Amino acid sequence: MTTEVRVPTLGESVTEATVATWFKKPGDAVSADEMLCELETDKVTVEVPSPASGTLGEIVAGEGDTVGVDALLATLTEANGAAAAPAAAAAPAPAAAPSGGDSAPVPVMVPALGESVSEATVSSWFKKVGDSVAQDEMLCELETDKVSVEVPAPAAGVLTEIMAAEGATVQATSQLGVIAGGAAGASPAPAAPAAAQNPAVAAAAPAKDVANAPSAEKAMAEAGLNASQVTGTGRDGRIMKEDVSAAVAAAKAAPATAPAPAQVRGPVTADDAAREERIKMTRLRQTIAKRLKDSQNTAAMLTTYNEVDMTEVMALRNEYKDLFLKKHGVKLGFMSFFTKACCHALKEVPEVNAEIDGTDIVYKNFVHMGIAAGTPTGLVVPVIRDADSMSFAAIEKAIAEKGARARDGKLSMAEMQGGTFTISNGGVYGSLMSSPILNPPQSGILGMHKIQDRPMAINGQVVIRPMMYLALSYDHRIVDGKGAVTFLVRVKEALEDPRRLLMDL
């Protein structure tokens, strides 16, 4: 039986890849899930596993070829019953084992981490070597720079080996451990040495068998670097394009960052040091710090302010909140009003919803609204897609659902990508005024704040009104002051007279 080996899904907005390396050649025997080749996109490196056990037939796409999603890479002749019979006859003792239960060890692999994520840190193991596990029971938890990922047991049995301890950094296709079938008494022992030997064999190969990615070779030539100056993070230490970019960036940043250690921390007495606690930053916190600082360094960031009288919104909400909850099953909050008001304003001032790509400005004819949410592990920004075409009820449901998933650490990579504008509500923590930082590559972010009763002059009379300060931080490279002020005024008008939203005014 012939099986086709095709290009897997490459991720959001990625339509093609380059065949970087074939690890097998025609005629080689392969086992199911064994890596056949490696593809390289402009964002990530993707390994293609064998869909079945058998013999590799024709290689249709050679190294260096550009292929699209689902394109044919090679053919595979699956092992048939006749081929399996001699193997069973040659080893009569193991052949009898299946009658007592599964004997083949099952590898525990790092699951798909999402687009542009190539590694993770093992944060916790819930099981230890020798523990019995049920299929789909959680074995460990991985932490990436964006989300936490739980790893379930691929099969029931006994955890016989942990190959990546807590704190270890693992690649997207690394093996975490080994599970042996629960009834296979003798199988786990030989399985562990076999698994232990694989890394050694793989480590010996790259020096003579594995070449660097073609795009990396080109990038090194353009940058005037040689392989000894670049640390490879690809399979078996292969140098990838992003490794070259990192080496170039590190070389440029070295003089500027040299004094940093002296500025990070001042003198500390022995008494103070004894009362301190030092905890390594999580990958999520490191990424937050890096992205926010990069945003400050890259964008020409400026903030403009206004204030909004929340009287009408609060009255409308109080009047309909019970009916809204009864009909839609979700509470009517303020976020849906602000989301609607921002979508309305973004249509009039589209540059706030745009982004810079090199020397181009990319205008978005849609609104994917990011809603910043604080979680126990740090700030995340789940995205509500096509918020401009959603109803109040749909927006409230999406905010509630994604907020709960954010607090539980269950958000996927896809749910935090592709935002075009962001709303951050510091008012829930009591903030009266702040200047939010852009969420790159976006060009605008609206900061909401605490609603506070203040005396206001209305028609010549001093009255007490519930007021909120609004702050719009924007990228002055593409958003002029007039556009920023206009945006905030439109948001203010829509909130102070919510009927304007219904009439698209």
C-alpha positions as a printed NumPy array, in Angstrom:
array([[  0.   ,   0.   ,   0.   ],
       [  1.362,   3.418,  -0.993],
       [  0.926,   6.405,   1.315],
       [  1.489,  10.014,   0.32 ],
       [  3.659,  12.308,   2.429],
       [  2.309,  15.845,   2.134],
       [  3.145,  19.312,   3.467],
       [  1.352,  19.861,   6.814],
       [ -0.45 ,  23.04 ,   7.855],
       [  2.203,  25.745,   8.173],
       [  0.389,  28.265,  10.348],
       [ -1.643,  31.435,  10.012],
       [ -0.943,  33.371,   6.764],
       [  1.865,  30.982,   5.723],
       [  1.209,  29.429,   2.306],
       [  4.558,  27.983,   1.234],
       [  7.826,  26.599,   2.542],
       [ 11.265,  25.496,   1.359],
       [ 12.44 ,  21.899,   1.753],
       [ 15.542,  22.392,   3.882],
       [ 16.753,  18.849,   4.651],
       [ 15.767,  15.242,   3.954],
       [ 16.764,  12.923,   6.806],
       [ 15.928,   9.816,   4.788],
       [ 16.616,   8.726,   1.219],
       [ 14.596,   6.506,  -1.151],
       [ 14.702,   2.889,  -0.032],
       [ 15.267,   3.675,   3.65 ],
       [ 13.051,   1.922,   6.179],
       [ 11.1  ,   4.322,   8.368],
       [  8.817,   3.929,  11.363],
       [  5.596,   5.809,  12.066],
       [  6.2  ,   9.387,  13.322],
       [  9.912,   9.224,  12.468],
       [ 11.099,  12.531,  11.022],
       [ 11.447,  12.403,   7.249],
       [ 12.338,  15.962,   6.31 ],
       [ 12.418,  19.524,   7.535],
       [ 10.64 ,  22.483,   5.929],
       [ 11.567,  26.108,   6.451],
       [  9.069,  28.989,   6.243],
       [  9.712,  32.675,   6.751],
       [  8.632,  32.253,  10.397],
       [  9.253,  28.736,  11.668],
       [ 10.891,  25.417,  10.916],
       [  8.492,  22.493,  10.473],
       [  9.477,  18.826,  10.731],
       [  7.451,  16.336,   8.698],
       [  6.912,  12.968,  10.416],
       [  6.251,   9.7  ,   8.629],
       [  2.502,   8.965,   8.503],
       [  3.153,   5.206,   8.746],
       [  5.852,   2.566,   8.975],
       [  7.336,   1.273,   5.739],
       [  9.879,   2.139,   3.075],
       [ 10.466,   5.602,   1.632],
       [  9.76 ,   5.531,  -2.096],
       [ 10.091,   8.503,  -4.439],
       [ 11.088,  11.962,  -3.138],
       [  8.998,  14.393,  -5.191],
       [ 10.274,  17.653,  -3.65 ],
       [ 14.028,  17.794,  -3.213],
       [ 16.074,  19.981,  -0.897],
       [ 15.774,  23.639,  -1.855],
       [ 12.387,  23.207,  -3.597],
       [  9.529,  25.557,  -2.697],
       [  6.279,  23.775,  -1.877],
       [  2.764,  24.896,  -0.949],
       [  0.447,  23.651,   1.798],
       [ -0.667,  20.045,   1.181],
       [  1.835,  19.626,  -1.68 ],
       [  3.159,  16.092,  -2.289],
       [  6.626,  15.604,  -0.786],
       [  7.203,  11.879,  -1.249],
       [  5.58 ,   8.47 ,  -1.361],
       [  5.813,   5.749,   1.237],
       [  5.284,   2.011,   0.808],
       [  3.691,   0.764,   4.011],
       [  4.867,  -2.467,   5.627],
       [  2.407,  -5.284,   4.743],
       [  1.404,  -8.421,   6.547],
       [  3.944, -10.56 ,   4.668],
       [  6.783,  -8.359,   5.759],
       [  5.585,  -8.391,   9.333],
       [  5.331, -12.198,   9.547],
       [  9.083, -12.998,   9.266],
       [  9.805, -10.414,  11.905],
       [  7.384, -12.127,  14.248],
       [  8.884, -15.542,  13.451],
       [ 12.394, -14.294,  14.083],
       [ 11.469, -13.154,  17.57 ],
       [  8.998, -15.656,  19.009],
       [  9.273, -14.495,  22.614],
       [  8.161, -10.866,  22.079],
       [  5.426, -12.111,  19.715],
       [  3.643, -13.693,  22.646],
       [  3.696, -10.451,  24.666],
       [  0.658,  -8.81 ,  23.045],
       [ -1.577, -11.464,  24.562],
       [ -0.767,  -9.986,  27.954],
       [ -1.044,  -6.323,  26.901],
       [  0.689,  -3.606,  24.89 ],
       [  4.471,  -3.91 ,  25.018],
       [  5.671,  -1.155,  22.682],
       [  6.93 ,   1.97 ,  24.491],
       [  5.105,   5.156,  23.555],
       [  7.123,   8.385,  23.338],
       [  5.749,  11.506,  24.999],
       [  6.451,  14.364,  22.593],
       [  6.171,  18.134,  22.872],
       [  2.762,  19.038,  21.374],
       [  2.24 ,  21.731,  18.754],
       [  3.188,  25.043,  20.368],
       [  1.78 ,  27.375,  17.733],
       [  3.067,  29.612,  14.993],
       [  6.496,  31.218,  15.585],
       [  7.051,  29.283,  18.855],
       [ 10.014,  26.959,  18.587],
       [ 10.771,  26.088,  22.203],
       [  9.266,  25.862,  25.664],
       [ 10.318,  25.37 ,  29.274],
       [  9.165,  22.37 ,  31.32 ],
       [  7.528,  24.081,  34.298],
       [  6.017,  21.118,  36.199],
       [  5.83 ,  17.339,  36.064],
       [  2.628,  15.964,  37.596],
       [  3.944,  12.375,  37.463],
       [  7.245,  10.76 ,  38.356],
       [  9.059,   7.766,  36.901],
       [  7.267,   4.549,  37.827],
       [  3.821,   6.143,  38.172],
       [  0.887,   4.578,  36.363],
       [ -0.942,   6.935,  34.027],
       [ -4.266,   6.815,  32.209],
       [ -4.641,   7.9  ,  28.606],
       [ -5.113,  11.701,  28.339],
       [ -4.106,  12.182,  31.983],
       [ -1.932,  15.291,  32.374],
       [  1.752,  14.418,  32.632],
       [  3.44 ,  17.802,  32.682],
       [  3.024,  21.469,  31.871],
       [  5.145,  23.474,  29.444],
       [  5.523,  27.23 ,  29.469],
       [  6.208,  29.201,  26.295],
       [  6.704,  32.931,  25.964],
       [  2.964,  33.262,  25.284],
       [  0.906,  30.437,  26.753],
       [  1.055,  27.44 ,  29.076],
       [  0.567,  24.047,  27.437],
       [ -0.481,  20.884,  29.267],
       [  0.856,  17.595,  27.905],
       [ -1.55 ,  14.641,  28.17 ],
       [ -0.499,  10.999,  28.189],
       [ -0.735,   9.589,  24.637],
       [ -1.55 ,   6.135,  26.053],
       [ -2.215,   4.313,  29.306],
       [  0.706,   2.605,  31.006],
       [  3.673,   3.377,  33.237],
       [  5.933,   6.428,  32.941],
       [  9.323,   4.768,  32.594],
       [ 11.553,   7.711,  31.746],
       [ 11.552,  11.505,  31.995],
       [ 13.9  ,  12.93 ,  29.366],
       [ 13.306,  16.635,  30.092],
       [ 13.316,  17.618,  33.755],
       [ 11.598,  20.644,  35.265],
       [ 13.329,  23.825,  34.134],
       [ 14.695,  22.255,  30.96 ],
       [ 14.22 ,  24.04 ,  27.634],
       [ 12.817,  21.781,  24.926],
       [ 12.349,  22.264,  21.198],
       [  8.998,  22.01 ,  19.429],
       [  9.62 ,  18.384,  18.411],
       [ 11.572,  17.142,  21.424],
       [ 10.756,  13.986,  23.357],
       [  9.722,  14.532,  26.967],
       [  9.464,  10.981,  28.248],
       [  8.475,   7.365,  27.616],
       [  5.356,   5.43 ,  28.576],
       [  5.386,   1.635,  28.577],
       [  2.213,  -0.465,  28.287],
       [  0.779,  -1.267,  31.714],
       [  0.833,  -5.05 ,  31.147],
       [  4.247,  -5.152,  29.504],
       [  6.486,  -6.212,  32.322],
       [  9.76 ,  -6.673,  30.467],
       [  9.334,  -4.012,  27.821],
       [ 10.136,  -0.837,  29.788],
       [ 13.67 ,  -1.892,  30.667],
       [ 15.048,  -2.218,  27.14 ],
       [ 12.945,   0.716,  25.938],
       [ 14.705,   3.219,  28.166],
       [ 18.26 ,   2.522,  26.931],
       [ 17.021,   2.623,  23.348],
       [ 15.483,   6.016,  23.922],
       [ 18.608,   7.173,  25.711],
       [ 20.771,   6.171,  22.776],
       [ 18.808,   8.214,  20.235],
       [ 20.06 ,  11.643,  21.344],
       [ 23.636,  10.416,  21.207],
       [ 23.212,   9.1  ,  17.689],
       [ 21.479,  12.283,  16.618],
       [ 24.199,  14.393,  18.209],
       [ 26.887,  12.623,  16.247],
       [ 25.185,  13.114,  12.908],
       [ 25.115,  16.875,  12.317],
       [ 28.859,  17.267,  11.906],
       [ 28.847,  15.378,   8.621],
       [ 25.241,  14.656,   7.611],
       [ 23.133,  17.758,   8.432],
       [ 23.593,  20.987,   6.525],
       [ 22.515,  24.441,   7.604],
       [ 19.304,  25.893,   6.182],
       [ 19.804,  27.378,   2.677],
       [ 18.362,  30.722,   3.74 ],
       [ 20.751,  30.757,   6.723],
       [ 23.757,  30.201,   4.45 ],
       [ 22.634,  33.118,   2.289],
       [ 22.029,  35.351,   5.33 ],
       [ 25.467,  34.521,   6.765],
       [ 27.124,  35.383,   3.473],
       [ 25.307,  38.727,   3.343],
       [ 26.195,  39.513,   6.97 ],
       [ 29.822,  38.428,   6.614],
       [ 29.509,  35.748,   9.293],
       [ 30.732,  32.166,   9.372],
       [ 29.084,  29.178,  11.015],
       [ 31.346,  29.354,  14.08 ],
       [ 29.904,  32.783,  14.931],
       [ 26.281,  31.607,  14.947],
       [ 24.558,  29.288,  17.407],
       [ 22.16 ,  26.929,  15.635],
       [ 18.791,  26.146,  17.208],
       [ 17.417,  23.896,  14.473],
       [ 17.333,  20.126,  14.469],
       [ 20.695,  18.65 ,  15.502],
       [ 22.17 ,  22.145,  15.813],
       [ 21.369,  23.286,  12.273],
       [ 21.702,  27.013,  11.768],
       [ 18.41 ,  28.631,  10.755],
       [ 17.714,  32.035,   9.243],
       [ 16.46 ,  33.422,  12.552],
       [ 19.706,  32.293,  14.248],
       [ 21.68 ,  34.494,  11.847],
       [ 19.341,  37.415,  12.533],
       [ 19.828,  36.891,  16.272],
       [ 23.616,  36.82 ,  15.886],
       [ 23.591,  40.032,  13.86 ],
       [ 21.313,  41.734,  16.396],
       [ 23.486,  40.552,  19.29 ],
       [ 26.602,  41.93 ,  17.615],
       [ 24.961,  45.329,  17.143],
       [ 23.569,  45.409,  20.659],
       [ 26.739,  44.251,  22.424],
       [ 28.382,  47.715,  22.843],
       [ 25.115,  49.268,  24.021],
       [ 24.328,  46.517,  26.518],
       [ 27.835,  46.128,  27.921],
       [ 27.301,  48.602,  30.82 ],
       [ 23.892,  47.095,  31.66 ],
       [ 25.031,  44.788,  34.503],
       [ 26.371,  47.773,  36.439],
       [ 23.042,  49.606,  36.052],
       [ 20.752,  46.694,  36.873],
       [ 21.507,  46.448,  40.562],
       [ 23.187,  48.658,  43.104],
       [ 25.223,  47.632,  46.144],
       [ 23.403,  45.335,  48.579],
       [ 24.454,  44.696,  52.144],
       [ 24.802,  41.165,  53.44 ],
       [ 21.883,  41.742,  55.82 ],
       [ 19.612,  42.9  ,  52.986],
       [ 20.712,  40.064,  50.722],
       [ 19.767,  37.511,  53.398],
       [ 16.201,  38.847,  53.427],
       [ 15.774,  38.922,  49.663],
       [ 14.175,  36.302,  47.472],
       [ 15.387,  35.755,  43.917],
       [ 12.989,  34.084,  41.438],
       [ 13.712,  33.528,  37.76 ],
       [ 11.377,  35.44 ,  35.457],
       [  8.894,  33.235,  33.641],
       [  9.129,  33.074,  29.859],
       [  5.826,  34.959,  29.643],
       [  7.143,  37.78 ,  31.861],
       [ 10.387,  37.946,  29.857],
       [  8.396,  38.232,  26.631],
       [  6.142,  40.937,  28.092],
       [  9.199,  42.93 ,  29.158],
       [ 10.903,  42.53 ,  25.79 ],
       [  7.836,  43.373,  23.682],
       [  6.936,  46.455,  25.703],
       [ 10.49 ,  47.773,  25.623],
       [ 10.775,  47.042,  21.901],
       [  7.526,  48.962,  21.425],
       [  8.986,  52.007,  23.157],
       [ 12.202,  51.765,  21.166],
       [ 10.501,  51.298,  17.787],
       [  7.355,  53.417,  17.654],
       [  7.151,  57.211,  17.88 ],
       [  4.723,  56.826,  20.76 ],
       [  2.548,  59.692,  21.909],
       [ -0.526,  59.816,  24.16 ],
       [ -3.515,  62.134,  23.955],
       [ -6.251,  62.395,  26.583],
       [ -9.93 ,  63.223,  26.892],
       [-12.734,  62.556,  29.35 ],
       [-16.168,  61.079,  28.904],
       [-19.388,  61.557,  30.841],
       [-20.657,  58.03 ,  31.532],
       [-24.159,  59.11 ,  32.597],
       [-26.005,  57.906,  29.479],
       [-24.143,  54.594,  29.189],
       [-24.721,  53.811,  32.858],
       [-28.425,  54.701,  32.596],
       [-28.872,  52.558,  29.476],
       [-27.03 ,  49.658,  31.089],
       [-29.075,  49.857,  34.31 ],
       [-32.319,  49.958,  32.329],
       [-31.641,  46.903,  30.184],
       [-29.1  ,  44.774,  32.099],
       [-31.696,  42.375,  33.566],
       [-33.485,  41.897,  30.245],
       [-30.144,  41.547,  28.475],
       [-28.997,  38.83 ,  30.893],
       [-32.293,  36.978,  30.616],
       [-32.263,  36.935,  26.821],
       [-28.554,  36.458,  26.041],
       [-27.302,  34.639,  29.136],
       [-24.44 ,  37.086,  29.691],
       [-24.134,  40.296,  31.704],
       [-24.135,  43.654,  29.937],
       [-20.895,  45.409,  30.838],
       [-19.137,  48.568,  29.75 ],
       [-16.609,  46.817,  27.484],
       [-19.147,  46.161,  24.73 ],
       [-19.995,  49.877,  24.615],
       [-16.314,  50.817,  24.379],
       [-15.638,  48.13 ,  21.77 ],
       [-18.528,  49.351,  19.646],
       [-17.484,  52.998,  20.068],
       [-13.885,  52.197,  19.047],
       [-14.99 ,  50.209,  15.986],
       [-17.165,  53.184,  15.001],
       [-14.246,  55.626,  15.426],
       [-11.758,  53.396,  13.596],
       [-13.891,  53.561,  10.457],
       [-13.511,  57.344,  10.429],
       [ -9.815,  57.336,  11.38 ],
       [ -8.473,  54.183,   9.662],
       [ -4.805,  55.001,  10.277],
       [ -5.296,  54.174,  13.974],
       [ -6.27 ,  50.667,  12.828],
       [ -3.288,  50.359,  10.466],
       [  0.287,  49.161,  10.856],
       [  3.684,  49.874,   9.316],
       [  5.354,  47.195,   7.194],
       [  8.748,  48.46 ,   6.083],
       [  8.022,  51.538,   4.007],
       [  4.343,  50.619,   3.509],
       [  1.256,  51.383,   5.563],
       [ -1.166,  48.458,   5.763],
       [ -4.768,  49.573,   6.287],
       [ -7.112,  46.983,   7.798],
       [-10.685,  46.929,   6.495],
       [-11.734,  44.989,   9.58 ],
       [-11.29 ,  45.262,  13.337],
       [ -9.732,  42.443,  15.315],
       [-10.068,  43.922,  18.798],
       [ -7.498,  43.017,  21.435],
       [ -8.812,  43.132,  25.012],
       [ -5.922,  43.314,  27.486],
       [ -6.447,  41.009,  30.464],
       [ -4.417,  40.665,  33.638],
       [ -3.766,  37.094,  34.762],
       [ -1.832,  35.586,  37.686],
       [  1.097,  34.953,  35.322],
       [  1.089,  38.287,  33.485],
       [ -0.651,  40.437,  30.91 ],
       [ -2.176,  38.748,  27.852],
       [ -4.23 ,  40.191,  25.009],
       [ -6.853,  37.816,  23.581],
       [ -8.261,  38.957,  20.243],
       [-11.94 ,  39.223,  19.289],
       [-11.989,  38.809,  15.522],
       [-14.262,  40.939,  13.332],
       [-15.549,  42.812,  16.354],
       [-16.877,  45.527,  14.027],
       [-19.527,  43.103,  12.704],
       [-20.583,  41.689,  16.093],
       [-23.587,  42.56 ,  18.253],
       [-23.383,  43.757,  21.865],
       [-24.321,  40.273,  23.06 ],
       [-21.726,  38.545,  20.869],
       [-19.015,  40.918,  22.095],
       [-19.922,  40.388,  25.763],
       [-19.945,  36.6  ,  25.303],
       [-16.567,  36.658,  23.557],
       [-15.024,  38.87 ,  26.249],
       [-16.356,  36.667,  29.064],
       [-15.225,  33.433,  27.395],
       [-11.744,  34.64 ,  26.483],
       [-11.281,  36.338,  29.848],
       [-12.016,  33.064,  31.659],
       [ -9.658,  31.15 ,  29.365],
       [ -6.952,  33.777,  29.939],
       [ -7.204,  33.473,  33.724],
       [ -7.002,  29.681,  33.47 ],
       [ -4.003,  29.853,  31.11 ],
       [ -5.957,  28.048,  28.381],
       [ -5.634,  30.579,  25.559],
       [ -4.126,  29.248,  22.363],
       [ -1.564,  31.071,  20.258],
       [ -4.12 ,  31.749,  17.54 ],
       [ -6.397,  33.523,  20.041],
       [ -3.691,  36.11 ,  20.797],
       [ -2.538,  36.876,  17.259],
       [ -3.703,  39.221,  14.551],
       [ -5.135,  42.065,  16.656],
       [ -5.441,  45.449,  14.911],
       [ -6.307,  47.66 ,  17.923],
       [ -6.298,  47.138,  21.697],
       [ -8.384,  48.297,  24.659],
       [ -6.837,  48.204,  28.132],
       [ -9.056,  48.745,  31.171],
       [ -6.945,  49.883,  34.107],
       [-10.067,  51.187,  35.797],
       [-10.901,  47.756,  37.18 ],
       [ -7.811,  48.132,  39.403],
       [ -8.661,  51.73 ,  40.394],
       [ -6.374,  53.568,  37.96 ],
       [ -7.461,  57.186,  37.455],
       [ -4.998,  58.06 ,  34.673],
       [ -2.276,  56.243,  32.708],
       [ -0.447,  56.197,  29.367],
       [ -0.813,  52.706,  27.843],
       [  2.016,  51.236,  25.774],
       [  1.361,  50.118,  22.208],
       [  0.956,  46.43 ,  21.463],
       [  3.164,  46.09 ,  18.338],
       [  2.682,  46.072,  15.41 ],
       [ -0.545,  47.932,  16.221],
       [ -0.617,  51.713,  15.952],
       [ -3.181,  52.493,  18.641],
       [ -4.327,  51.442,  22.108],
       [ -7.135,  52.943,  24.192],
       [ -6.749,  53.149,  27.959],
       [ -9.921,  53.108,  30.073],
       [ -9.845,  54.265,  33.679],
       [-11.839,  54.499,  36.88 ],
       [-15.329,  56.045,  36.767],
       [-15.332,  58.796,  39.392],
       [-17.984,  61.332,  40.384],
       [-16.693,  64.85 ,  39.718],
       [-18.294,  68.335,  39.658],
       [-18.871,  69.408,  36.056],
       [-20.211,  72.641,  34.554],
       [-23.306,  71.671,  32.505],
       [-25.374,  74.457,  30.907],
       [-24.042,  76.966,  33.387],
       [-24.759,  74.736,  36.38 ],
       [-22.335,  72.733,  38.501],
       [-23.537,  69.126,  38.647],
       [-21.999,  65.863,  39.792],
       [-21.374,  63.455,  36.913],
       [-19.67 ,  60.019,  36.63 ],
       [-16.567,  60.845,  34.598],
       [-13.832,  58.701,  33.095],
       [-10.487,  59.773,  31.67 ],
       [ -9.594,  58.196,  28.316],
       [ -6.053,  57.881,  26.95 ],
       [ -5.087,  57.009,  23.387],
       [ -1.478,  56.038,  22.812],
       [ -0.607,  56.01 ,  19.117],
       [  2.288,  55.68 ,  16.712],
       [  3.013,  59.218,  15.535],
       [  4.816,  57.84 ,  12.475],
       [  1.49 ,  57.179,  10.767],
       [ -1.127,  58.783,  13.045],
       [ -1.135,  62.57 ,  13.151],
       [ -2.343,  64.532,  16.147],
       [ -5.52 ,  65.519,  14.32 ],
       [ -6.412,  61.872,  13.667],
       [ -5.71 ,  60.856,  17.269],
       [ -7.813,  63.677,  18.721],
       [-10.612,  62.987,  16.237],
       [-10.638,  59.322,  17.23 ],
       [-10.994,  60.137,  20.93 ],
       [-13.696,  62.723,  20.272],
       [-15.709,  60.165,  18.257],
       [-15.397,  57.636,  21.073],
       [-16.488,  60.295,  23.581],
       [-19.49 ,  61.298,  21.452],
       [-20.622,  57.697,  20.984],
       [-20.449,  56.973,  24.72 ],
       [-22.125,  60.172,  25.825],
       [-24.971,  59.523,  23.359],
       [-25.144,  55.752,  22.724],
       [-27.958,  56.266,  20.215],
       [-25.292,  57.411,  17.748],
       [-23.981,  53.828,  17.624],
       [-27.374,  52.573,  16.502],
       [-27.626,  55.201,  13.762],
       [-23.96 ,  54.938,  12.673],
       [-23.325,  58.636,  13.378]])
